[in-house]
Amino acid sequence: QVQLVESGGGLAQAGGSLRLSCVASTNIPSFRAMSWYRQAPGKQRELGAVWSSGGGTNDADFVQGRFIISRDNAKNTMYLKMSSLKPEDTAVYYCSATYQSATYWGQGTQVTVSS
């Protein structure tokens, strides 16, 4: 069983920055992949970025250009540095990890961006 705990969300002004963290209970290099998603009110959950064990990242639409995904293996932590925030970035942000044959999710962290 893998536990993921997100933190770092909160209220930010448009144009501001936040850094989200996702701490895993298991050694993250053992994961096949780790990902950031978000879900805005009334919308489907959307993929932000995937970090795969094969190396490198695959950024989806909402990450490209303003957000940076990174990992600290020693801390078993994945980060999402968000810059130039916009009100439309308001959402619950989730991390997920694929370990062996299962996918695990954190509880999410709320990000609210005011205009």
PyMOL commands that set and color helices and strands:
alter all, ss='L'
color gray80, all
select helices_A, chain A and resi 28-30+73-75+87-89
alter helices_A, ss='H'
color red, helices_A
select strands_A, chain A and resi 4-7+10-13+18-24+33-39+46-52+57-59+67-72+77-82+91-99+102-105+109-114
alter strands_A, ss='S'
color yellow, strands_A
deselect
rebuild
show_as cartoon
